């Protein structure tokens, strides 16, 4: 048997303080802008909202304790989604802004990589989100592994 390989992220779970508010936000981001699909289900009587594409699921569940997210405390700092091109990053930023989401203008971040473009925004609980392009270094890493 050869070396095992993780082939992707299967799902990400977020606990949210207000499921209805977060669903409205993620409908704009994942469903309408980034082409995910959506379903709902319950586990142990608790409602869940799942967004998914061909690659992974992004699931919202109600939090059980009140808390404020701190990106600089131990835990999640930010979550970055990747689209194919710089043009796609610009289109995402524009669509999010047109949907009333406070996304930054898409811009070049050469301090991260020569061809790094991104837009940044936060969900209703303060989870920091990013959309970036599929950069040359990442493509080469994938193709030449």
Backbone bond lengths (Angstrom), bond angles and torsions (degrees), N, CA, C in turn:
res aa  C-N    CA-C-N  psi(-1)  N-CA   C-N-CA  omega(-1)  CA-C   N-CA-C  phi
1 X - - - 1.451 - - 1.528 109.54 -
2 X 1.322 116.89 133.43 1.456 121.42 -179.40 1.515 111.82 -82.01
3 X 1.315 114.40 -176.07 1.463 121.24 178.44 1.525 109.23 -64.91
4 X 1.319 116.19 132.20 1.463 119.87 175.62 1.519 109.12 -68.97
5 X 1.323 115.89 150.18 1.462 120.39 178.44 1.518 109.39 -133.25
6 X 1.302 116.82 132.46 1.456 121.16 170.48 1.526 106.30 -76.77
7 X 1.313 116.50 127.71 1.465 120.25 -174.21 1.524 113.25 -101.20
8 X 1.321 117.08 -1.30 1.454 119.14 178.12 1.512 110.89 166.51
9 X 1.309 115.77 177.17 1.455 122.60 172.31 1.520 106.04 -91.85
10 X 1.328 117.38 125.12 1.454 120.29 -178.30 1.530 111.14 -78.44
11 X 1.333 116.32 -49.50 1.460 119.59 178.70 1.518 110.51 -158.66
12 X 1.312 114.17 155.67 1.455 123.18 175.63 1.522 105.85 -122.24
13 X 1.303 117.39 133.78 1.467 122.76 178.41 1.521 109.60 -111.75
14 X 1.324 116.39 131.33 1.459 121.35 173.86 1.518 108.87 -119.66
15 X 1.310 116.22 132.41 1.459 120.98 169.32 1.521 107.00 -89.80
16 X 1.328 115.80 128.21 1.463 120.36 -175.75 1.525 110.31 -121.42
17 X 1.326 116.10 149.34 1.462 120.72 -175.28 1.523 112.45 -76.67
18 X 1.333 117.79 -27.08 1.464 122.12 -179.05 1.528 106.75 -141.49
19 X 1.336 115.89 100.28 1.466 120.64 -173.54 1.524 111.78 -60.30
20 X 1.334 117.77 -41.58 1.467 120.04 -179.49 1.527 111.53 -63.22
21 X 1.323 116.66 -44.62 1.473 121.40 179.60 1.526 110.36 -62.64
22 X 1.333 116.60 -44.33 1.467 120.13 -179.47 1.522 111.43 -67.67
23 X 1.330 116.97 -36.25 1.469 119.71 178.22 1.521 110.63 -62.90
24 X 1.310 117.97 -41.67 1.469 121.01 177.68 1.534 109.78 -60.40
25 X 1.334 116.95 -44.94 1.460 121.64 179.76 1.532 111.10 -63.28
26 X 1.336 117.01 -51.63 1.462 119.93 -175.89 1.527 112.63 -71.86
27 X 1.341 117.82 -22.75 1.463 119.03 170.97 1.527 109.66 -60.83
28 X 1.339 116.49 -42.59 1.470 120.41 -179.90 1.526 110.87 -67.02
29 X 1.335 116.61 -41.45 1.467 120.53 -174.25 1.528 111.66 -79.39
30 X 1.327 115.97 -58.14 1.468 119.73 -171.04 1.523 113.15 -85.82
31 X 1.311 117.05 -42.66 1.455 120.58 -175.55 1.530 110.96 -76.58
32 X 1.333 116.33 -56.13 1.473 120.17 -172.15 1.522 113.44 -82.84
33 X 1.335 118.33 -34.12 1.466 120.03 -175.52 1.527 112.29 -94.74
34 X 1.336 117.58 -43.39 1.463 120.05 -171.62 1.532 113.94 -104.97
35 X 1.323 117.97 5.77 1.457 121.10 169.75 1.516 116.59 75.28
36 X 1.333 117.89 20.03 1.461 120.16 174.98 1.527 108.88 -73.34
37 X 1.313 115.70 164.98 1.460 122.49 169.91 1.519 107.23 -107.42
38 X 1.340 116.73 174.27 1.460 119.86 -173.41 1.515 110.71 -145.01
39 X 1.323 115.01 144.04 1.457 120.32 167.21 1.511 108.21 -143.96
40 X 1.328 115.24 170.94 1.466 121.08 179.47 1.512 108.31 -129.43
41 X 1.329 115.40 147.54 1.458 120.40 176.62 1.515 108.13 -155.56
42 X 1.326 116.13 169.20 1.462 121.05 177.63 1.518 108.88 -121.84
43 X 1.311 116.08 140.90 1.460 122.88 171.69 1.515 106.91 -123.84
44 X 1.311 116.74 126.15 1.467 121.53 -177.17 1.524 111.45 51.03
45 X 1.314 116.17 37.94 1.451 121.20 177.93 1.516 115.12 78.77
46 X 1.330 117.73 0.04 1.467 120.35 -179.24 1.532 109.90 -99.10
47 X 1.335 116.90 130.81 1.465 119.97 -178.96 1.530 111.46 -70.42
48 X 1.319 115.27 142.18 1.460 123.20 176.50 1.524 108.36 -130.48
49 X 1.312 116.44 145.83 1.462 122.79 174.31 1.517 106.37 -119.76
50 X 1.333 116.17 122.07 1.466 120.25 -178.93 1.520 110.37 -114.39
51 X 1.318 115.36 126.54 1.453 122.78 170.62 1.521 105.85 -103.68
52 X 1.325 117.38 142.58 1.460 118.88 -177.68 1.522 110.02 -153.16
53 X 1.336 113.53 149.74 1.458 120.24 168.49 1.523 106.83 -125.91
54 X 1.313 118.65 -164.42 1.465 120.65 -178.21 1.517 112.40 -66.28
55 X 1.337 117.96 -17.57 1.452 121.13 -170.11 1.521 114.88 -103.53
56 X 1.332 118.72 -35.71 1.462 119.99 -177.19 1.523 110.87 -165.17
57 X 1.334 114.07 168.18 1.454 121.31 176.12 1.519 111.01 -109.30
58 X 1.318 115.92 152.08 1.464 123.96 179.72 1.523 104.87 -130.69
59 X 1.313 116.97 106.43 1.456 121.82 -167.83 1.526 111.19 -111.55
60 X 1.326 115.10 134.98 1.461 122.11 175.29 1.517 108.37 -105.15
61 X 1.315 116.57 135.66 1.464 122.26 174.83 1.517 107.61 -136.95
62 X 1.322 117.45 154.20 1.463 118.52 179.63 1.523 111.66 -70.22
63 X 1.319 115.38 139.40 1.463 119.08 175.38 1.521 108.62 -73.87
64 X 1.315 115.67 158.70 1.467 120.49 179.83 1.516 112.38 -105.00
65 X 1.308 116.78 -16.32 1.466 120.37 178.85 1.523 108.92 -131.69
66 X 1.313 116.69 143.75 1.469 119.10 177.14 1.527 109.83 -73.55
67 X 1.304 115.87 135.71 1.457 120.92 -179.29 1.517 108.30 -164.44
68 X 1.304 116.18 160.61 1.454 121.94 174.85 1.519 107.67 -111.32
69 X 1.332 116.08 133.41 1.467 119.31 179.11 1.521 110.15 -69.64
70 X 1.313 116.13 135.98 1.461 122.49 176.20 1.527 107.43 -124.35
71 X 1.321 116.22 108.57 1.468 120.92 -176.79 1.525 112.25 -63.84
72 X 1.327 117.57 -16.53 1.458 120.24 -177.71 1.518 113.25 -106.45
73 X 1.340 116.32 5.03 1.469 120.78 169.97 1.527 107.33 -87.15
74 X 1.331 118.74 163.43 1.457 118.86 175.63 1.533 110.25 -54.80
75 X 1.308 115.92 137.32 1.462 121.17 -177.16 1.517 110.28 127.15
76 X 1.299 115.44 -158.86 1.462 121.55 -175.55 1.527 111.48 -66.65
77 X 1.316 116.90 127.16 1.465 121.55 172.93 1.525 109.76 -89.77
78 X 1.323 117.75 -56.11 1.457 120.86 174.43 1.518 109.52 -156.81
79 X 1.318 114.32 164.75 1.460 120.76 179.56 1.511 107.35 -123.04
80 X 1.333 116.72 126.51 1.456 121.88 -175.52 1.523 110.62 -113.77
81 X 1.311 115.70 125.73 1.459 123.00 174.74 1.525 108.22 -100.53
82 X 1.319 116.06 146.68 1.468 120.01 -178.02 1.518 110.44 -114.95
83 X 1.328 114.72 134.14 1.461 122.05 171.11 1.534 106.95 -113.28
84 X 1.313 117.16 174.80 1.458 119.84 -169.66 1.524 114.17 -72.56
85 X 1.329 117.61 -44.64 1.467 119.15 -166.87 1.527 112.55 -133.30
86 X 1.333 114.68 168.40 1.462 121.56 174.00 1.525 109.73 -60.52
87 X 1.322 116.77 -40.15 1.461 121.47 178.80 1.533 110.34 -61.59
88 X 1.327 116.51 -37.76 1.463 120.30 178.14 1.531 111.10 -65.63
89 X 1.336 117.16 -39.81 1.466 120.47 177.77 1.534 109.21 -60.75
90 X 1.318 116.66 -45.22 1.464 120.85 179.73 1.525 110.95 -62.24
91 X 1.332 117.01 -41.31 1.465 120.81 179.71 1.526 110.81 -65.46
92 X 1.326 117.03 -41.46 1.470 120.97 178.29 1.522 110.26 -61.73
93 X 1.327 117.00 -48.05 1.465 120.43 -179.67 1.524 110.49 -58.05
94 X 1.314 116.92 -44.46 1.465 121.03 -179.15 1.528 110.83 -65.24
95 X 1.328 117.06 -44.32 1.469 119.89 -179.60 1.525 111.44 -64.32
96 X 1.334 116.68 -41.20 1.464 119.83 178.73 1.524 110.72 -63.66
97 X 1.309 116.48 -44.71 1.465 120.89 -179.90 1.538 110.32 -63.25
98 X 1.335 116.13 -39.99 1.467 120.30 178.05 1.528 111.59 -66.82
99 X 1.344 116.92 -25.33 1.470 121.92 178.44 1.528 111.69 -86.24
100 X 1.326 117.20 2.68 1.456 120.57 177.08 1.519 114.26 90.12
101 X 1.327 116.81 11.51 1.464 120.74 178.19 1.519 108.63 -94.13
102 X 1.315 116.28 134.34 1.462 122.24 -175.30 1.528 111.18 -79.03
103 X 1.329 115.90 63.70 1.466 121.02 177.87 1.527 108.75 -85.48
104 X 1.330 115.41 143.73 1.463 118.91 176.61 1.523 109.30 -69.14
105 X 1.320 114.99 155.70 1.469 118.68 172.09 1.521 107.71 -59.80
106 X 1.327 117.07 141.24 1.463 120.05 174.39 1.522 107.60 -62.31
107 X 1.330 115.85 132.62 1.457 117.68 177.43 1.520 110.91 -150.57
108 X 1.303 113.41 166.22 1.462 123.70 -177.88 1.526 109.52 -82.25
109 X 1.339 116.31 133.77 1.464 122.39 177.02 1.533 108.43 -123.42
110 X 1.343 117.94 75.58 1.471 119.73 -176.59 1.517 112.97 -64.79
111 X 1.343 117.78 -17.98 1.458 119.41 177.45 1.531 111.54 -68.72
112 X 1.337 117.91 -18.92 1.466 121.69 177.22 1.525 111.26 -91.52
113 X 1.316 116.15 -42.41 1.471 122.70 177.61 1.524 106.59 -168.35
114 X 1.328 116.89 154.05 1.468 119.07 -176.11 1.530 113.85 -57.60
115 X 1.337 117.41 -30.20 1.463 121.13 -176.38 1.535 111.86 -118.09
116 X 1.335 117.03 30.75 1.462 122.45 -176.63 1.522 110.45 -87.96
117 X 1.329 116.24 118.41 1.455 123.74 174.14 1.516 107.98 -122.99
118 X 1.326 117.42 145.95 1.461 119.77 -178.47 1.513 111.49 -158.06
119 X 1.330 114.10 159.92 1.456 123.81 166.22 1.526 106.69 -127.46
120 X 1.321 116.72 145.78 1.462 123.00 -176.29 1.521 109.99 -125.95
121 X 1.326 115.98 144.96 1.464 121.72 176.86 1.526 107.43 -161.79
122 X 1.330 116.80 171.52 1.459 121.45 -178.72 1.512 110.32 -128.34
123 X 1.337 115.73 148.03 1.456 120.21 177.95 1.527 109.31 -81.59
124 X 1.337 118.89 175.85 1.471 120.35 -175.72 1.530 114.65 -60.32
125 X 1.325 118.21 -22.82 1.461 120.91 178.13 1.525 112.46 -95.03
126 X 1.326 117.58 5.14 1.460 120.72 178.46 1.511 114.38 87.75
127 X 1.343 118.14 11.47 1.467 120.39 174.11 1.524 106.65 -70.34
128 X 1.326 115.44 124.39 1.458 120.12 -178.65 1.525 109.79 -80.26
129 X 1.331 115.78 132.70 1.459 122.42 -178.82 1.526 109.45 -124.70
130 X 1.301 114.49 150.74 1.465 121.47 -179.82 1.520 107.87 -140.06
131 X 1.320 116.06 147.54 1.462 122.01 168.76 1.521 106.25 -125.08
132 X 1.332 115.85 125.82 1.466 121.66 -179.44 1.525 109.92 -128.31
133 X 1.318 115.37 170.80 1.459 121.67 -179.92 1.529 110.72 -92.24
134 X 1.326 115.59 160.91 1.470 122.86 177.58 1.524 106.74 -79.85
135 X 1.308 114.48 97.72 1.459 121.11 -171.97 1.529 112.31 -78.71
136 X 1.323 115.81 160.76 1.455 122.00 -177.51 1.522 112.27 -56.94
137 X 1.337 117.21 -43.96 1.467 120.26 -179.33 1.518 111.07 -60.80
138 X 1.334 117.27 -39.34 1.462 121.33 178.92 1.531 110.95 -68.71
139 X 1.326 116.42 -40.27 1.469 120.36 178.19 1.532 110.35 -62.34
140 X 1.343 115.34 -44.14 1.468 119.34 -179.75 1.523 110.91 -66.71
141 X 1.322 116.98 -39.15 1.466 120.24 177.29 1.528 109.94 -58.58
142 X 1.325 115.81 -45.02 1.457 120.71 -179.69 1.535 111.12 -65.78
143 X 1.325 116.24 -49.88 1.461 120.31 -172.02 1.523 113.31 -74.38
144 X 1.334 117.72 -26.66 1.461 121.11 -174.51 1.527 113.04 -112.42
145 X 1.308 118.11 21.31 1.464 121.58 -176.01 1.514 110.34 -55.33
